Amino acid sequence: MQLQDKVALITGAGSGIGAAVARRFVNDGAKTCIVGRRENKLKETAEGLPPEKVKIFPGDINNDEDIDKMVEATVQWGKKIDVLVNCAGINVEGGVIKVDLDDWNRILRTNFLAPFMLMRATIPHMIKQGKGSIINIASIGGLRCLQDRVGYCTSKAALIMLTKQAAVDYGKYNVRCNAVCPGFVLTEMTKEHFGEAPADAFRNMPLRRGAEPHEISGICSYLASDDSGYMTGSVITIDAGNTVVDAFEASMK
Ligand SMILES: NC(=O)c1ccc[n+]([C@@H]2O[C@H](COP(=O)([O-])OP(=O)(O)OC[C@H]3O[C@@H](n4cnc5c(N)ncnc54)[C@H](OP(=O)(O)O)[C@@H]3O)[C@@H](O)[C@H]2O)c1
């Protein structure tokens, strides 16, 4: 119960990684407000969890009014906000000359500007409380390039720099900010873009498999907890060793 007495807000909690993190937080003792646009998916996440520990907030992080409302609703309900997990995200295809401009604007808004606005709404509460932990779910795509995904990789790289900047600016108030960079996680997002990955798709990864969403939740619970009180500005990969292997060399074996 390392999150006993914590109050958290998690975006993108209706599916995939965000749903797994939400369930883990509640099981570790946190009161958790879960956000996403599809209320039915949020209800699925909350199923079987103690109702007094979960607040469902259907909302769109691309709407600034919704952002203020979700932060205020969390603070009213939990009397404080200890943890913000920016997990909601999207993926779009295309390189610089091919990406649809609406897609480009949408992905930068969802993956980068919305987390910025959520941090802007949350950090003042954390400063007042003298404590807080922000966890930004970035991606290994923010550390190195993926084919034809300029929007995704650029937005995640910007999110990583935003994480470091907030760590530097708000460390003196004991507000911590860290980024988690998953590799390939088996969720709606990867299914939509890659279909069912063929068995040999993972052959160049040291662990040779994709992750289940719950495998990303433990690190988030740790970063939310007081055990990680000395960690800020960290960028943590959790990617089956994907970023430490040379893909070209591995493909020759
Ligand atoms: N899967 C991977 O391999 C992988 C790897 C690295 C990083 N990540 C990152 O992990 C995060 C979660 O992705 P996932 O794989 O778990 O995908 P997912 O299952 O598609 O989850 C994304 C969630 O974000 C929510 N969302 C999207 N736009 C939103 C908006 N405007 N307002 C509120 N909620 C919104 C979606 O819910 P609604 O549609 O109901 O709003 C959805 O539940 C993303 O930031 C992604 O980039 C994933």
The ligand as an SDF file (V2000), in Angstrom:
LIG
                    3D

 48 52  0  0  0  0  0  0  0  0999 V2000
    1.4850    1.0710  -26.5620 N   0  0  0  0  0  0  0  0  0  0  0  0
    2.7690    1.3660  -26.7210 C   0  0  0  0  0  0  0  0  0  0  0  0
    3.5400    0.5850  -27.2830 O   0  0  0  0  0  0  0  0  0  0  0  0
    3.3150    2.6680  -26.1850 C   0  0  0  0  0  0  0  0  0  0  0  0
    4.6980    2.8450  -26.2140 C   0  0  0  0  0  0  0  0  0  0  0  0
    5.2360    4.0130  -25.7250 C   0  0  0  0  0  0  0  0  0  0  0  0
    4.4170    4.9940  -25.2160 C   0  0  0  0  0  0  0  0  0  0  0  0
    3.0660    4.8130  -25.1970 N   0  0  0  0  0  0  0  0  0  0  0  0
    2.2460    5.9030  -24.6620 C   0  0  0  0  0  0  0  0  0  0  0  0
    1.4350    5.4250  -23.6200 O   0  0  0  0  0  0  0  0  0  0  0  0
    0.2600    6.2070  -23.5330 C   0  0  0  0  0  0  0  0  0  0  0  0
   -0.9540    5.2790  -23.4920 C   0  0  0  0  0  0  0  0  0  0  0  0
   -1.0440    4.5930  -24.7280 O   0  0  0  0  0  0  0  0  0  0  0  0
   -1.6860    3.1360  -24.8750 P   0  0  0  0  0  0  0  0  0  0  0  0
   -0.7580    2.3320  -25.6570 O   0  0  0  0  0  0  0  0  0  0  0  0
   -2.1660    2.6520  -23.5690 O   0  0  0  0  0  0  0  0  0  0  0  0
   -2.8840    3.4530  -25.8750 O   0  0  0  0  0  0  0  0  0  0  0  0
   -4.4430    3.5020  -25.7420 P   0  0  0  0  0  0  0  0  0  0  0  0
   -4.9670    2.2410  -25.1660 O   0  0  0  0  0  0  0  0  0  0  0  0
   -4.9350    3.9620  -27.0670 O   0  0  0  0  0  0  0  0  0  0  0  0
   -4.6850    4.6530  -24.6560 O   0  0  0  0  0  0  0  0  0  0  0  0
   -4.6950    6.0100  -24.9430 C   0  0  0  0  0  0  0  0  0  0  0  0
   -5.7810    6.6310  -24.0900 C   0  0  0  0  0  0  0  0  0  0  0  0
   -5.7430    8.0510  -24.2380 O   0  0  0  0  0  0  0  0  0  0  0  0
   -7.0730    8.5210  -24.2110 C   0  0  0  0  0  0  0  0  0  0  0  0
   -7.1350    9.7790  -24.9460 N   0  0  0  0  0  0  0  0  0  0  0  0
   -6.7100   10.0280  -26.2210 C   0  0  0  0  0  0  0  0  0  0  0  0
   -6.9900   11.2910  -26.5710 N   0  0  0  0  0  0  0  0  0  0  0  0
   -7.5900   11.8730  -25.4910 C   0  0  0  0  0  0  0  0  0  0  0  0
   -8.1340   13.1490  -25.2390 C   0  0  0  0  0  0  0  0  0  0  0  0
   -8.1220   14.1100  -26.1620 N   0  0  0  0  0  0  0  0  0  0  0  0
   -8.6750   13.3970  -24.0190 N   0  0  0  0  0  0  0  0  0  0  0  0
   -8.7150   12.4280  -23.0700 C   0  0  0  0  0  0  0  0  0  0  0  0
   -8.2160   11.1890  -23.2450 N   0  0  0  0  0  0  0  0  0  0  0  0
   -7.6810   10.9150  -24.4520 C   0  0  0  0  0  0  0  0  0  0  0  0
   -7.9090    7.4300  -24.8940 C   0  0  0  0  0  0  0  0  0  0  0  0
   -9.2320    7.3880  -24.3650 O   0  0  0  0  0  0  0  0  0  0  0  0
  -10.4900    8.0550  -25.1180 P   0  0  0  0  0  0  0  0  0  0  0  0
  -10.3420    7.7230  -26.5750 O   0  0  0  0  0  0  0  0  0  0  0  0
  -11.6720    7.4260  -24.4500 O   0  0  0  0  0  0  0  0  0  0  0  0
  -10.3890    9.5140  -24.8100 O   0  0  0  0  0  0  0  0  0  0  0  0
   -7.1740    6.1690  -24.4970 C   0  0  0  0  0  0  0  0  0  0  0  0
   -7.7770    5.5390  -23.3720 O   0  0  0  0  0  0  0  0  0  0  0  0
    0.2740    7.1390  -24.7590 C   0  0  0  0  0  0  0  0  0  0  0  0
    0.7320    8.4150  -24.3720 O   0  0  0  0  0  0  0  0  0  0  0  0
    1.2810    6.4760  -25.6740 C   0  0  0  0  0  0  0  0  0  0  0  0
    1.9070    7.3780  -26.5400 O   0  0  0  0  0  0  0  0  0  0  0  0
    2.4920    3.6730  -25.6710 C   0  0  0  0  0  0  0  0  0  0  0  0
  1  2  1  0
  2  3  2  0
  2  4  1  0
  4  5  1  0
  4 48  2  0
  5  6  2  0
  6  7  1  0
  7  8  2  0
  8  9  1  0
  8 48  1  0
  9 10  1  0
  9 46  1  0
 10 11  1  0
 11 12  1  0
 11 44  1  0
 12 13  1  0
 13 14  1  0
 14 15  2  0
 14 16  1  0
 14 17  1  0
 17 18  1  0
 18 19  2  0
 18 20  1  0
 18 21  1  0
 21 22  1  0
 22 23  1  0
 23 24  1  0
 23 42  1  0
 24 25  1  0
 25 26  1  0
 25 36  1  0
 26 27  1  0
 26 35  1  0
 27 28  2  0
 28 29  1  0
 29 30  1  0
 29 35  2  0
 30 31  1  0
 30 32  2  0
 32 33  1  0
 33 34  2  0
 34 35  1  0
 36 37  1  0
 36 42  1  0
 37 38  1  0
 38 39  2  0
 38 40  1  0
 38 41  1  0
 42 43  1  0
 44 45  1  0
 44 46  1  0
 46 47  1  0
M  CHG  2   8   1  16  -1
M  END
$$$$
